[in-house]
Amino acid sequence: MEKQLQKWRLTGMLSIVALILAGCGEPFLSALQPAGEVAEMQYDLIVLSTAIMVGVVVVVTIIFLYVVFRFKRKGNDRKIPKQVEGSHTLELIWTIIPILLLIILAVPTVSYTFQLAETKGIDQKVAEGEVRDAVVVNVRANQFWWEFEYPDYGVVTSQDLVVPTDERVYFNLTASDVKHSFWVPAAGGKIDTNTDNVNQFFLTFDSEKAEEAGNMFYGKCAELCGEGHALMDFKVKTVSKDEFDAWIGDMKKAVETPQVEGASAKQGEAIFMESCISCHAVTTNSDTPTALRVAPNLANFGEREMVAGIKENTEENVKAWIQNPQEIKPGNKMPSYPQFSNEELNALTDYLMQLKVEE
């Protein structure tokens, strides 16, 4: 008896904890706090399907309990109840009701599926030298980092995706090595990135919801892609249309080798050019063939929120990443540089932290 009570207490405690945790969630990461058109449509489907399922479970449970208590054997009564074989009325009821529920769920699901598959903005024709009305981003997934190219503007960046609010942003998605999956939980469902075809979709970011989230959303890889999969994160920075245009303007100006100040940073630049430039670019120009872009672009490294997508962008974390990247993100392709002296490490960090494009 005591053991049974302990089990019930444990079950009760776990149920309470699960109920409390179900209410947890941050606006920059939760799919249950939609921050745009796509997320809201998908959230509506979640609510509708959950309501239907819960409703069915409740009705079935009530019927089950009614039958159990209404028709249970009482005392020494051994009378066999009247046996009923089939009922056209009941059979019609439990056939028609599921069909109606499926129709109720299927109609908005099919409608939303076609609406969310609309990518005409990508195919918009414009005159030479002009850009499309819609913002288009080419996303390329790699083990274990993300590249974002803005083809209409000829600029490329990595890890931090910058998008305007209150308008559709269209994406062309590919992968350079294995299958990955692009997912911004607060903005919409995931979509795979493949090596042999281009997937397309769009997302929107509501300005009011973005402000509530601090104008920063979290993105993740949602497809198991290797040892560092769980750490393959990126950030989405939301800005107004005017701020986005200004950012693009700054990025387009940063197509030349950046100028750094101070003896330490200049020493770090020399170290970078000797040890890192074969993989990393420090200009935003997207003319470099994709096959040669084998590591994240660092043109605006000093302005990024995170190091390697997962660590706060501080000097200490930058140094730790350079010395032993495998300890921070296992399986990534960046080599370690334990041979750097403290002076060289400080100089390289000073250089990287000065890589900025925004004026």
C-alpha positions as CSV (number, residue, x, y, z in Angstrom):
1,M,0.0,0.0,0.0
2,E,2.8,2.4,0.9
3,K,4.6,1.6,-2.3
4,Q,1.5,2.4,-4.3
5,L,1.1,5.7,-2.5
6,Q,4.7,6.6,-3.3
7,K,4.1,5.8,-7.0
8,W,1.0,8.0,-7.1
9,R,2.9,10.8,-5.4
10,L,5.7,10.6,-7.9
11,T,3.2,10.5,-10.8
12,G,1.5,13.5,-9.4
13,M,4.7,15.5,-9.0
14,L,5.9,14.6,-12.5
15,S,2.5,15.7,-13.9
16,I,2.7,19.0,-12.1
17,V,6.2,19.6,-13.3
18,A,5.2,18.7,-16.9
19,L,2.3,21.1,-16.7
20,I,4.5,23.9,-15.5
21,L,7.2,23.2,-18.1
22,A,4.5,23.2,-20.8
23,G,4.0,26.9,-20.1
24,C,7.7,27.7,-20.6
25,G,9.0,29.2,-23.8
26,E,10.8,32.2,-25.0
27,P,9.3,34.4,-27.8
28,F,12.6,34.1,-29.8
29,L,12.5,30.3,-29.8
30,S,9.0,29.0,-29.2
31,A,6.8,27.7,-32.0
32,L,3.9,28.3,-29.7
33,Q,4.5,32.0,-29.8
34,P,4.2,32.7,-33.5
35,A,6.1,35.7,-34.8
36,G,4.9,35.9,-38.4
37,E,2.4,34.9,-41.1
38,V,3.8,31.4,-41.6
39,A,4.1,30.6,-37.9
40,E,0.6,31.8,-37.2
41,M,-0.9,29.6,-39.9
42,Q,1.0,26.6,-38.6
43,Y,0.0,27.5,-35.0
44,D,-3.7,27.6,-36.0
45,L,-3.4,24.1,-37.4
46,I,-1.7,22.9,-34.2
47,V,-4.5,24.3,-32.2
48,L,-7.2,22.9,-34.5
49,S,-5.7,19.4,-34.6
50,T,-5.1,19.4,-30.8
51,A,-8.7,20.5,-30.1
52,I,-10.1,17.7,-32.3
53,M,-7.9,15.1,-30.7
54,V,-8.6,16.2,-27.2
55,G,-12.3,16.4,-28.0
56,V,-12.3,12.8,-29.3
57,V,-10.4,11.6,-26.2
58,V,-12.8,13.4,-23.9
59,V,-16.0,12.0,-25.6
60,V,-14.6,8.5,-25.7
61,T,-13.5,8.7,-22.1
62,I,-17.0,9.9,-21.0
63,I,-18.7,7.1,-22.9
64,F,-16.3,4.6,-21.5
65,L,-16.9,5.7,-17.9
66,Y,-20.6,5.8,-18.5
67,V,-20.7,2.2,-19.7
68,V,-18.4,1.0,-16.9
69,F,-20.6,2.4,-14.1
70,R,-24.0,2.1,-15.8
71,F,-23.7,-1.5,-16.8
72,K,-21.4,-3.0,-14.2
73,R,-22.6,-6.1,-12.4
74,K,-24.2,-5.3,-9.1
75,G,-24.0,-7.6,-6.1
76,N,-24.8,-11.3,-6.8
77,D,-26.7,-10.4,-9.9
78,R,-25.8,-13.1,-12.5
79,K,-28.3,-12.0,-15.1
80,I,-27.0,-11.8,-18.6
81,P,-27.9,-8.5,-20.2
82,K,-29.7,-8.5,-23.5
83,Q,-27.2,-9.0,-26.3
84,V,-27.4,-6.4,-29.1
85,E,-25.8,-7.2,-32.4
86,G,-25.3,-4.2,-34.6
87,S,-27.0,-0.8,-34.7
88,H,-27.4,1.1,-37.9
89,T,-27.8,4.3,-36.1
90,L,-24.6,3.9,-34.0
91,E,-22.7,2.7,-37.0
92,L,-23.7,5.8,-39.0
93,I,-22.8,8.1,-36.1
94,W,-19.3,6.7,-35.6
95,T,-18.7,6.7,-39.3
96,I,-20.0,10.1,-40.2
97,I,-18.4,11.9,-37.2
98,P,-14.8,10.9,-38.0
99,I,-15.4,11.9,-41.7
100,L,-16.6,15.3,-40.6
101,L,-13.6,15.8,-38.3
102,L,-11.2,14.8,-41.1
103,I,-12.8,17.3,-43.4
104,I,-12.6,20.0,-40.8
105,L,-8.9,19.3,-40.4
106,A,-8.2,18.6,-44.1
107,V,-9.7,21.8,-45.6
108,P,-7.5,24.3,-43.8
109,T,-4.4,22.0,-44.0
110,V,-4.6,21.7,-47.8
111,S,-5.4,25.4,-48.2
112,Y,-2.4,26.4,-46.0
113,T,-0.1,23.9,-47.7
114,F,-0.7,25.6,-51.1
115,Q,-0.5,29.1,-49.6
116,L,2.8,28.3,-47.9
117,A,4.2,26.8,-51.1
118,E,3.9,30.1,-53.0
119,T,7.3,31.4,-54.0
120,K,6.5,33.7,-57.0
121,G,8.5,36.4,-55.4
122,I,11.7,34.5,-56.2
123,D,10.8,34.2,-59.9
124,Q,9.9,37.9,-60.3
125,K,11.5,39.3,-63.5
126,V,13.4,42.6,-63.2
127,A,15.5,44.6,-65.6
128,E,19.2,44.2,-65.6
129,G,20.8,46.1,-62.7
130,E,17.6,46.3,-60.7
131,V,16.5,44.2,-57.8
132,R,13.3,42.3,-56.9
133,D,10.7,43.9,-54.7
134,A,11.0,40.8,-52.4
135,V,14.1,40.0,-50.4
136,V,15.7,36.7,-51.5
137,V,18.3,34.9,-49.4
138,N,20.3,31.9,-50.6
139,V,20.9,29.6,-47.6
140,R,23.7,27.1,-47.7
141,A,24.1,24.6,-44.8
142,N,27.5,23.1,-43.9
143,Q,28.8,21.0,-41.2
144,F,28.3,22.8,-38.9
145,W,27.6,26.4,-39.9
146,W,25.3,28.5,-42.1
147,E,26.0,30.8,-45.0
148,F,23.5,33.5,-46.1
149,E,23.9,35.1,-49.5
150,Y,21.8,38.1,-50.8
151,P,22.0,37.5,-54.6
152,D,20.3,40.7,-55.6
153,Y,22.9,42.7,-53.7
154,G,26.0,40.6,-54.3
155,V,26.9,40.2,-50.6
156,V,27.3,37.2,-48.4
157,T,27.6,36.6,-44.7
158,S,27.5,33.7,-42.2
159,Q,25.9,32.7,-38.9
160,D,23.8,35.9,-38.4
161,L,20.9,36.2,-40.8
162,V,19.6,39.8,-41.2
163,V,16.0,40.2,-42.5
164,P,13.4,43.0,-42.7
165,T,10.2,42.9,-40.8
166,D,6.6,43.0,-42.0
167,E,7.3,41.5,-45.5
168,R,8.0,38.2,-47.0
169,V,11.5,37.0,-47.1
170,Y,12.1,34.2,-49.7
171,F,14.7,31.5,-49.3
172,N,16.6,29.2,-51.7
173,L,18.0,26.4,-49.6
174,T,20.9,24.0,-50.4
175,A,23.5,22.0,-48.5
176,S,27.2,21.6,-49.3
177,D,27.9,18.2,-47.7
178,V,25.0,16.2,-46.1
179,K,21.3,16.8,-45.5
180,H,20.5,19.6,-43.0
181,S,17.3,21.3,-42.1
182,F,16.7,25.1,-41.8
183,W,14.4,26.0,-38.8
184,V,13.4,29.2,-37.1
185,P,10.9,27.9,-34.6
186,A,9.2,31.2,-33.9
187,A,8.8,32.1,-37.6
188,G,7.8,28.8,-39.2
189,G,8.3,25.1,-39.7
190,K,11.5,23.5,-40.9
191,I,12.5,22.8,-44.4
192,D,15.3,20.4,-45.5
193,T,18.5,21.6,-47.3
194,N,19.7,19.0,-49.8
195,T,22.9,18.6,-51.8
196,D,21.1,17.7,-55.1
197,N,18.2,20.1,-55.3
198,V,17.1,23.6,-54.2
199,N,14.1,23.9,-51.8
200,Q,12.2,27.2,-51.6
201,F,9.9,28.8,-49.1
202,F,9.2,32.1,-47.4
203,L,9.0,33.5,-43.9
204,T,7.7,36.7,-42.4
205,F,8.6,38.4,-39.2
206,D,6.1,40.6,-37.5
207,S,7.7,43.8,-36.2
208,E,5.7,43.9,-32.9
209,K,6.5,40.3,-32.2
210,A,10.1,40.8,-33.1
211,E,10.3,43.7,-30.7
212,E,9.0,41.5,-27.9
213,A,11.7,39.0,-28.8
214,G,14.4,41.7,-28.7
215,N,14.6,41.7,-32.5
216,M,16.6,38.5,-32.4
217,F,15.3,34.9,-33.1
218,Y,17.1,31.6,-32.8
219,G,17.5,29.3,-35.7
220,K,18.6,25.6,-35.6
221,C,19.4,22.6,-37.8
222,A,16.5,20.2,-37.4
223,E,18.0,17.2,-39.2
224,L,20.6,14.9,-37.6
225,C,23.7,15.8,-39.7
226,G,26.7,14.6,-37.7
227,E,28.5,15.0,-34.4
228,G,28.0,18.7,-34.1
229,H,24.4,18.7,-35.1
230,A,23.0,19.9,-31.7
231,L,25.3,22.9,-31.8
232,M,24.5,24.0,-35.4
233,D,22.7,27.2,-34.5
234,F,22.3,30.6,-36.1
235,K,20.7,33.9,-35.2
236,V,18.1,35.9,-37.1
237,K,18.4,39.6,-36.6
238,T,15.1,41.5,-37.5
239,V,15.3,45.1,-38.6
240,S,12.9,47.6,-40.3
241,K,13.0,47.9,-44.1
242,D,15.0,51.2,-43.8
243,E,17.5,49.6,-41.4
244,F,17.8,46.6,-43.7
245,D,18.6,48.8,-46.7
246,A,21.2,50.7,-44.7
247,W,22.8,47.4,-43.6
248,I,22.9,46.2,-47.2
249,G,24.5,49.5,-48.1
250,D,27.2,49.0,-45.5
251,M,27.8,45.4,-46.6
252,K,28.2,46.4,-50.2
253,K,30.9,48.9,-49.2
254,A,32.8,46.2,-47.4
255,V,34.0,44.4,-50.5
256,E,37.6,45.5,-50.0
257,T,40.1,44.2,-47.4
258,P,39.1,45.9,-44.1
259,Q,41.4,48.4,-42.5
260,V,42.3,47.8,-38.8
261,E,43.8,50.1,-36.2
262,G,46.5,49.5,-33.6
263,A,49.8,47.5,-33.7
264,S,48.2,44.4,-32.1
265,A,45.4,44.2,-34.6
266,K,47.8,44.7,-37.5
267,Q,49.9,41.9,-36.1
268,G,46.7,39.8,-35.9
269,E,46.0,40.7,-39.6
270,A,49.4,39.3,-40.6
271,I,48.7,36.1,-38.6
272,F,45.2,35.8,-40.2
273,M,46.6,36.2,-43.7
274,E,49.2,33.5,-43.1
275,S,47.0,30.9,-41.3
276,C,43.3,31.6,-41.9
277,I,42.7,33.4,-45.3
278,S,42.8,30.1,-47.3
279,C,39.4,29.2,-45.7
280,H,37.9,32.4,-44.4
281,A,36.9,35.5,-46.4
282,V,37.0,39.0,-44.8
283,T,35.1,40.8,-47.6
284,T,31.3,40.6,-48.3
285,N,31.7,40.1,-52.0
286,S,29.7,37.0,-53.2
287,D,31.6,36.7,-56.5
288,T,33.8,33.9,-55.1
289,P,32.5,30.6,-56.3
290,T,30.5,28.7,-53.8
291,A,32.8,25.7,-53.9
292,L,35.7,27.9,-52.6
293,R,33.6,29.2,-49.7
294,V,34.6,26.4,-47.4
295,A,34.3,28.3,-44.0
296,P,32.2,31.1,-42.6
297,N,32.6,34.6,-44.0
298,L,34.2,36.8,-41.3
299,A,33.6,40.3,-42.9
300,N,31.3,41.4,-40.0
301,F,32.6,39.0,-37.3
302,G,33.0,41.8,-34.7
303,E,29.3,42.6,-35.0
304,R,28.0,39.1,-34.6
305,E,26.0,37.9,-31.5
306,M,27.8,34.6,-31.2
307,V,31.0,32.8,-31.8
308,A,30.5,29.6,-33.8
309,G,26.7,30.2,-33.4
310,I,26.6,29.1,-29.8
311,K,29.0,31.1,-27.6
312,E,28.6,34.8,-26.7
313,N,30.9,36.9,-28.9
314,T,33.6,37.9,-26.3
315,E,37.4,37.9,-26.6
316,E,37.7,35.0,-24.2
317,N,35.3,32.8,-26.2
318,V,37.1,33.8,-29.5
319,K,40.4,32.7,-28.0
320,A,39.0,29.5,-26.7
321,W,37.5,28.8,-30.1
322,I,40.8,29.4,-32.0
323,Q,42.8,27.2,-29.6
324,N,40.4,24.2,-29.5
325,P,37.3,24.4,-31.7
326,Q,36.6,20.7,-31.3
327,E,36.0,21.1,-27.6
328,I,33.3,23.7,-28.2
329,K,31.7,22.2,-31.3
330,P,32.8,18.5,-31.9
331,G,33.1,17.4,-35.5
332,N,33.5,20.8,-37.1
333,K,36.2,21.2,-39.8
334,M,38.2,24.0,-38.3
335,P,41.7,23.0,-37.2
336,S,43.0,23.8,-33.7
337,Y,45.8,26.3,-33.2
338,P,47.4,25.5,-29.8
339,Q,50.7,26.6,-31.1
340,F,49.8,30.3,-31.0
341,S,51.4,32.2,-28.1
342,N,49.3,34.4,-25.8
343,E,50.6,37.5,-27.7
344,E,49.6,36.0,-31.1
345,L,46.3,34.9,-29.8
346,N,45.5,38.3,-28.4
347,A,46.6,40.0,-31.6
348,L,44.4,37.7,-33.8
349,T,41.5,38.3,-31.5
350,D,42.0,42.0,-31.7
351,Y,41.9,41.8,-35.5
352,L,38.8,39.7,-35.6
353,M,36.9,41.9,-33.2
354,Q,37.6,44.9,-35.5
355,L,36.0,43.2,-38.5
356,K,32.8,45.3,-38.8
357,V,30.8,46.8,-41.6
358,E,28.1,48.9,-40.0
359,E,28.9,52.6,-39.8
